[in-house]
Amino acid sequence: MVNYATAAVEKTGVMRGLVSTKRVPLGSEVYNRLLETLYDEAAALDERRFDDWVAYLEKDLSYTAPLRLTRNGPNKDRDVVRTMKHFDENYDSMLMRTGRLSKSAWAEDPPSRTRRFVTNVRAAECDTPGEYEVVSYLYVERSRFDNPDNETITAERRDVWRLVDGAYKLARREIIVDQSTLGMSNFAIFL
C-alpha cells in the first residue's frame, strides 16, 4: 500500500514529490552529503563558476522544465505538461550554454546577479544502487541591470543524483516551475 501522506505517486497517477518509498533519513551521512552538494551547486551557479557546475553533471544528463497550466475542475491536478517544455537539455547542450555564458551571451550581458535558496529537501534511494531521488524546493531571486525590482521564480526540482567516485553527479533534473506565466524576462539562468 502506498502512503499518500509522503507525497508518493497519487491515486490518479499524477507525479507529486518523491516516487520512491525508501527514504534517506534526515541527518544521515547520505542525506547530509546530498544536501551539501545541492548547496555547493547553488553557490557555483550564483557565483557564475560554470566550469565547477558542469563538474556536477553526468554525461547522460536529462535537464527539463515542462510547462505549467492553470486548470479547474476534475483535471486541476494535471497541471504539468511534459510534452511541451521551457527547455529540454542534455550534457552537450549544457556545455554549449555554459560556454556561451562564460564568454558572451546577449541575454546575459551584463550578467544577472542571482541568489538560489534550496529548501525542503527530501531524498530516497532509487532502485539502481548508488542513485538517489532528491526533491527540493527552489527560490531564485535575480537582479538585472540597475533595476531596483528583482525578478523571482519558485519551483520544485525532481532530481536523480548518482554517486560516482565518491562524489554526487546530477543525472536527471525536472524543474516544475510554480508559475504558469513566467515572471522572469528570460530563462537564461540555470535552475
C-alpha positions in Angstrom: 0.0 0.0 0.0 1.3 3.4 -1.0 1.4 6.0 1.8 0.0 9.1 0.2 1.0 11.3 3.1 4.6 11.0 1.9 3.8 12.6 -1.4 4.4 9.5 -3.4 2.5 8.7 -6.6 -1.1 9.8 -6.2 -4.1 7.6 -7.0 -4.7 9.4 -10.2 -1.2 8.7 -11.5 -0.1 12.4 -11.3 3.5 12.6 -10.1 3.9 14.5 -6.8 7.2 14.7 -4.9 9.1 11.6 -4.1 8.3 8.4 -6.0 10.5 6.0 -4.1 9.4 4.9 -0.6 13.0 4.0 0.5 13.5 7.4 2.3 17.0 8.5 3.2 16.8 9.6 6.8 17.2 13.3 7.6 20.6 13.9 9.2 22.1 10.7 7.9 25.5 10.8 6.2 24.0 10.3 2.7 21.3 13.0 3.3 23.9 15.5 4.6 26.2 14.9 1.6 23.4 15.3 -0.8 22.3 18.5 0.9 25.9 19.8 0.9 26.0 19.0 -2.9 22.8 21.0 -3.5 24.2 24.0 -1.6 27.6 23.8 -3.4 25.8 23.6 -6.7 23.7 26.7 -5.9 26.8 28.6 -4.9 28.6 27.7 -8.1 25.7 29.0 -10.2 25.3 32.1 -8.1 29.0 32.9 -8.4 28.9 32.1 -12.2 31.5 29.3 -11.8 30.1 27.4 -14.7 33.1 25.0 -15.0 32.6 24.0 -11.4 28.9 23.5 -12.0 29.4 21.4 -15.1 31.6 19.1 -13.0 28.4 18.1 -11.1 26.7 16.9 -14.3 26.7 13.4 -15.6 27.3 12.6 -19.3 23.8 11.1 -19.7 22.1 14.2 -18.1 18.5 15.0 -18.8 17.6 18.5 -17.7 14.0 19.6 -18.4 11.4 22.2 -17.4 7.9 21.2 -18.5 5.2 23.8 -18.9 2.7 24.5 -16.2 -1.0 25.2 -16.8 -3.8 26.5 -14.6 -6.7 24.1 -14.6 -10.0 23.9 -12.9 -12.4 21.1 -12.1 -11.5 17.4 -12.1 -8.2 18.0 -14.0 -6.9 20.6 -11.6 -4.1 18.3 -10.5 -3.0 17.6 -14.1 -1.3 20.9 -14.5 2.2 19.8 -15.7 2.5 19.4 -19.4 5.5 17.2 -20.2 5.0 17.3 -24.0 6.0 21.0 -24.1 8.9 22.4 -22.2 10.6 25.7 -21.4 13.8 23.8 -22.1 14.9 20.2 -22.7 18.6 19.9 -22.3 21.3 17.3 -22.2 25.0 17.3 -21.2 26.2 18.5 -24.6 23.7 21.4 -24.8 24.6 22.4 -21.2 28.3 22.6 -22.2 27.3 24.8 -25.1 25.2 27.1 -22.9 27.7 27.4 -20.2 30.5 28.1 -22.7 28.4 30.8 -24.3 27.6 32.3 -20.8 31.2 32.3 -19.8 32.2 34.4 -22.8 29.3 36.5 -24.0 25.7 35.8 -24.3 23.3 38.6 -25.4 20.6 37.6 -22.9 23.1 37.7 -20.0 25.2 40.8 -20.9 25.6 42.2 -18.4 25.2 39.1 -16.3 22.3 38.6 -13.8 23.0 38.7 -10.1 21.3 35.7 -8.6 20.6 34.0 -5.2 19.3 30.5 -5.1 17.7 29.2 -2.0 17.3 25.4 -1.8 14.8 24.1 0.8 12.5 21.3 1.8 15.0 18.7 0.6 13.7 15.1 0.7 15.7 12.1 -0.6 15.1 8.4 -1.3 17.1 5.5 -2.7 16.4 4.6 -6.3 16.2 1.0 -7.5 19.7 1.4 -9.0 22.4 1.2 -6.3 24.2 4.5 -5.8 21.4 6.6 -7.3 19.2 8.9 -5.1 16.0 10.6 -5.9 16.1 14.1 -4.5 13.2 16.5 -4.4 13.8 20.1 -3.4 12.1 23.5 -3.5 13.9 26.3 -5.2 13.5 30.1 -4.7 15.6 32.2 -7.1 16.0 36.0 -6.8 17.5 37.7 -9.8 18.7 41.3 -10.2 19.2 42.7 -13.7 20.9 45.9 -14.8 20.2 48.8 -12.5 16.5 47.8 -11.9 15.6 48.2 -8.2 12.9 45.5 -8.7 14.2 41.9 -8.6 12.6 39.0 -10.5 11.8 35.8 -8.7 10.9 32.3 -9.6 10.0 29.4 -7.4 10.0 25.7 -8.4 10.1 22.1 -7.3 13.1 20.2 -8.6 13.0 16.5 -9.0 16.5 15.1 -9.4 18.4 11.9 -9.6 21.9 12.2 -8.1 24.4 9.4 -8.8 27.4 8.5 -6.6 30.4 8.4 -8.9 34.0 8.0 -7.4 32.9 9.4 -4.1 31.0 12.5 -5.4 27.4 13.0 -6.4 26.7 13.8 -10.0 23.4 15.1 -11.4 21.9 12.5 -13.8 18.3 13.9 -14.2 16.6 17.2 -13.2 13.0 18.0 -13.9 12.0 21.6 -12.8 8.4 22.2 -12.1 8.0 25.9 -12.1 5.2 27.2 -9.9 4.2 29.9 -12.4 2.1 29.2 -15.4 3.1 32.6 -16.8 6.7 33.3 -16.1 7.7 36.3 -14.1 11.2 36.4 -15.5 12.1 38.1 -18.7 14.1 35.1 -19.9 15.3 31.7 -18.7 19.0 32.4 -19.4 19.9 31.3 -15.9 20.0 27.7 -14.7 17.6 26.4 -12.1 
